[in-house]
Amino acid sequence: MFRLIKNVEVYSPKFLGAKDILFCNNKIVKIGNDINIDGFDCEVIDGTGKKAIPGYIDQHIHITGGGGEGSFKTRVPEAPLSKIVEAGVTTVVGVLGTDSTTRNVENLLAKAKSLKEEGISCYITTGAYEFPSPTITGTVKRDVTFIEEIIGVKLAISDHRASFINEDILEDLGSQVRTAGMFANKAGIVVLHMGDGDRILSQVLNVIKDSEIPIKHFIPTHVNRKAEVFEAALDFAKRGGYIDITSSFTEEDYMTAARGVVAAQKAGVPLDRITFSSDGYGSFSDYDAAGNLIRIGASPIDTDHEQIVELVKKHGFSLEDALQFLTVNPAKALKLYPNKGILAEDSDADMILLDENLDINDVFALGKQFVKNKKVIVKGTYEN
């Protein structure tokens, strides 16, 4: 099916001016001026007054739900399709968290496949907080090599819920995902859940220094958890690594994602090494000095867009500069570029139309419209 958006301000995320965007099925066919579609059966959408931006890539959503640290009743439910697309997210990376006992990688993969069937792009990581990493095939390398949706492994470090691995184990995981990524043409990443322990990124830096594994294969997330973690992350990014800032964190957690970008820029960190993710449907929890749980809740997904808007309206960023943290940067970090993260000919037709207030008005994923005039029009199988 052909769709043509007329006279829309295009941010690829680079600002291209007012253009027409023609897409067919799941791909963008042409971006240009006064595109003529005579003779084609085509839906025409008036984009006047709107801004077209790439669909967001959220590389850290607990699509099968997180939580469980406060007994069985605190297990967070699965992330429904409607909440994902409503937030402008068209590409998801699903992850496990603390709980890989009542949940497993098989459940995660099944959920990813269901989201793909419902029309969005979805990848996952194997593993969870602990080591040995739970897998499907028996090894991380085989999971990444043979299972289409699996692009890397997750592991918790510097956290009281982690397995307190040594550097040899971390180096082996890095080696497995790197070689598997080469076999399968994937990013091959180790997603590092960062806790607030004292070791922070020291083990990772030692592995990078003492081995031949490139820094790009390790991506620390939740780096805006506390000051010491954030400072270590800034150093990591200056060395050439990607760092992932959690958009659902508030000032109470130490620093918002928008403020994190401002601080990183002042510290001389290249902004193309920074990504955002929501930690959506994962649990946030606080513990007292004795290790007792005192607060728990679930993270939303819509904070991704909120932080982009905050960068523009509160911190003076241009829209094209602000968008990179959820579009082109994660696309490159995850080796999804140029299919994802950009509006360009032959790229996937994943896009958001913003109104004059920068509110999400319409969302398309792989050419299919999921949000129209700020209402979700396509929901998950059991949401209707």
N, C-alpha and C positions, 0 to 999 in steps of 0.2 A: 504493500500500500504506500502510495506517495502522500507526503504531507509537506506543505510549504508555509513557512512562517514569514510573513511580509513585514518589511520596515521595522526591524527590531534592532536595538543596539546590541552588538555582539562583543562579548568578552571571551576570548578564546583560551585562556584568561586574558591575553593581551587585548586591549581595546582596538577593535577594527572599524568602529563607526556603525552607522545604520546600514544594515544589509538584509538580504533575504537568505533563508536557510531552507534548502530542499533536502529531505531525507526520504529514503525508501526502505521499508522493513526496518532492519536494525542498523543501517549505516547512513551517515551523512553523504549526500551525493554532490552537493555544490553549495558554496557560500559566495554570494555575489550581489550585484546590483540588478534590480528589475529582472529577476529570473522569470522566463516565460514557460508556462506549463500547458500551452494550448495542445489539445489532443490527448492529454493525460487525464485519467480519473484521479483527481487529487483533492485532498482536503486543504483548504486555504485558511490559515489562522492569522488574524490581524495582530501584529506585534507592536503596533504603535504605542509609545509610552512605556514599553517594557524593555528589560535587559535580559538577553540570553547568556547564560553562563554554563560551564560544564557541570554535569551531575557530580555530586560529592562522592568521594571515596572514603569510607570510614573503615579503617583497618583494624578496629578493635571493638567488636560488638559481641556480647554473649548471647548469640542467637538462640541457644537452648536454655538461657537463663543462668545466672550466677548465684552466689550466695550459699547459704547452708551453714554459715559459721555460728548461727544462733539456734540450732536445732532444725529439724525437718521443715517446720512451718516457715522458715526464712528462705527456703529455696525460691528464687525468683522465677516466674513463669517465662516461657519462650517469648522471644521478640516477634510480635505480629507484623506481617507485611505492611499494613497500613501505617504503623508508627515509623517504619523505616522510610517509606517513600514520602510521607508527610514532612519528614525532616530534610527532604531533598537528597537523600542518600540513594544512589543508584547502583553502587558497587560496594559490597560488604566483604570484610574478612571476619569470619566467625572464630571465636576462641573459647577454650575452656578456662576455668579459673581455679580457685581453691579446691573445689569439689570435682574430682575425677573418680569418685567412688560411686555415688548415685547417678552420675552422668559419665559418658565415655565418648571417645572419638567417633565411634560408630553412630551414636545419636547425633553428634555434631555434623557428620557427613550427610546423614539422612536429612537433617534440617536444611543444610546448604543446597542439597539437590531439590528439596521442595521449594525453596525460594527461587531457584533457577527455573523450575517448572512454572512458577507463578509470574516470572517475567523479568526479574532483576539479575544482575551478575553477583555471584557469591563464591568466595574462596574460603579456605580454612587453614588453620595451623594444626598439626598433630601435637601431642604432648599436652601438658598442663603445668601447674605450679611445680610438681614434684619430679624427682628423678629416682629410678629409671622412668623415662618418658613413656606414658601409655601410648600405644600405637595400634594400628589395625593389622599391618602385615608382619609385625614382630620387630622391625627396626625403623628408625626415623628415615634412614636413607631410602629404604624401599617404599615407605609411605609417600615421600616427596617424589620419588621417581615414577611410581606406577599409578598413583591416584590423582586424577586430573585436578581436582579442587584443592589439593594440599600443596601449599607453596613454601612451607617452612615448619618450624617447631616453636612452641612456647615453653618458657621456663621462668620460674621466679628466682630472683637473687636478692640478697640483702634484706630478707623478709623472714619474720618468725614462723611463717607457714611454709617456707621453702625447705628443700632437702639438704642445704648446706654442702653443695658439691665442691670438689676441688678443681683446680685449673686444668688438670688433665681431662676431666670429664667435659668441661666447657669447650676445650679445644677439640675433643672428639666430636661433639655435637656440631661445632662450627664446620669441621671437615666433612661430616656426613651431609649437611645441608648444602654446602658449596658444591661438592661433587654431584649430588643428586640434582641440584639446580642445573648443572652443566649437562647432565644426561637428558633432562626433561625440558630444557630451555625455560627455566623458572628462576625467580629471584634467589631462592634458597636462603632463607633468613632465620635467625634465632631471635624471636620476639622476647625481650627481657622485661618481665614484670618487675618494676623497681619498688622495693619496700623502703622502709626508713631505717634500716640497719646501718652499722658503721662502715661496712666494707664497700658499699656503694658500687662503683664501677671498677674498682682496683683489679679484680680478677680478670675482667674483660680486657682491660688495658695491658695486663701482663701477657694474656694469650695473644693479643695482636702483636705485641713487641717480640715475643719469643717464637712465633709461628709465621707461616706465610699466608695465613687467612686474611683476606682484605677486610678492612673495618666495615665495609658496606653490608656484610652479612650479619651484623649484630645491630639490632634496633631496640634501644631502651625506651620504654613507655612509662607513663605516669611520672615524668621527670619533674613536673611542677608540684610534687608532693611536699617537699620541704626545701629549705635554703641550701643545705649541703648537697642534696641530690641534684638540684637545679644547677648549682655551680659546677659540679662534676659533669653534668650533661653539656653545659656550654663548652667546656674544654673538649669533650668528646666530639662535638660538632665542628669545632675549630680544627680538629685532626682529620676531618673529612667524613665523619659518620653522620647518619641520620638520627635525629632525636624526635620522639613523638610526645607531644604535649596533650594532656587530657582536657577536653573542652568542658566536661561536666564538673571539674574541680572549681571550687569557689575560693574567695579570699580566706575563708575559714580553713581550707585545706592548704593554704599558703599563698597560692597565686593562680589567677585565672589564665586561660590560654592566651588571651589578647595581651594581658600585661606581660606574660612570658615572652611574647614576640618582641614587645617594646624593649624589655630588658636585654634580650638576646641581641637585638640590633645595636643597642648602646654598647654592648660588650664586644662588638665586632664580629659576631657570628654570621656567616653567610646565610641569608634567609632561605636559600634553596635547600638547606639541610634540615629544615623544620617541617614537621607534619602535625596535623591535629587528628585526634580520634575521640569518640565520646565515652568509651567504656560502657556503652548503652546496655541496659538490662543486666549489668554486673552489680554486685552489691558494694556499697561503701560501708565501712565499719570502723569504729573507734574502740580502743581498749584502755583500761586504766593501768596504773603502774603494776598491778598484780596480774595483768593479763586477762582481766575479765571484760567481756563484751559489754559496752555501755550504750552503743548506738549502732543501728544498722538500717539501711535503706537501699533502694534501687536507683541506678543512674538513668537519666533520660537520654534520648538521641538528639533532640532538637537543639541542644546546646552547641552543636557544630555550627549551625547557621547563626545562632546568637553571637558567637564569638567573632565571626566574620563581620557581622554588622557592627559590633563594638569596635573592632579595629578601624572601620571606616568612620563611624559617627563620633566616637569618643577619642580616638588616637590619631586621626587625620591621615590614615592610609588611603591610597587610591583603591578602588574596587579591584583593579587588576592585580595589584600587589597583595591585597588581602586574600584573594581567592586561591593563591598558589598552595596554601597549606592544606587544602582539602581537594585539590585537583591535580595539577601537574607534578607537584612534589611527591605525593604518595604514589602516583602513577609510575614515576621513575624509580622510586625506592622499591616498589613491588614488581618492577619489570613488566608493567602493563601498558606503558607508553609506546607508541602513540594511539593505540586503540582506545585507551582511557585517559582522562585528565585534560582533554583538550577538545575544542570545537574546531574541526578541520575536515576537509574532504577525505573520505575513506575511514575516518574515525567512527567509533560507535555512536549511535544517536542517543546519547545520554545527556540530557540538558534540563535546566531549570529556567523558567521565566520569572523574573522578579518584577514587582510593580515599582512605582515611583518612590515608595517608602522602603524599598529593599525587602519587602515581605515576599515569601514564596507564593507565587500565584499558580504556576503550572509546573508539572514534573513529567518528563518523558524518560523512560528507561528502555534501551534497545529499540527505540522508535515507538514504543507503546505508551500511551498517555495514562498516567496513574493519578495525577492530581489536576483538576480543572477548576479554575476560578476559586482556588483555595479550599476545594473540597476533594477528599479522596474518592475517586470514582471506581477504582479497582482495589478490592480488599482480598485478604487471604482466604483460602478455601473455607475455613470454618468461622470466618468473621461475619459473614452475612446472615 
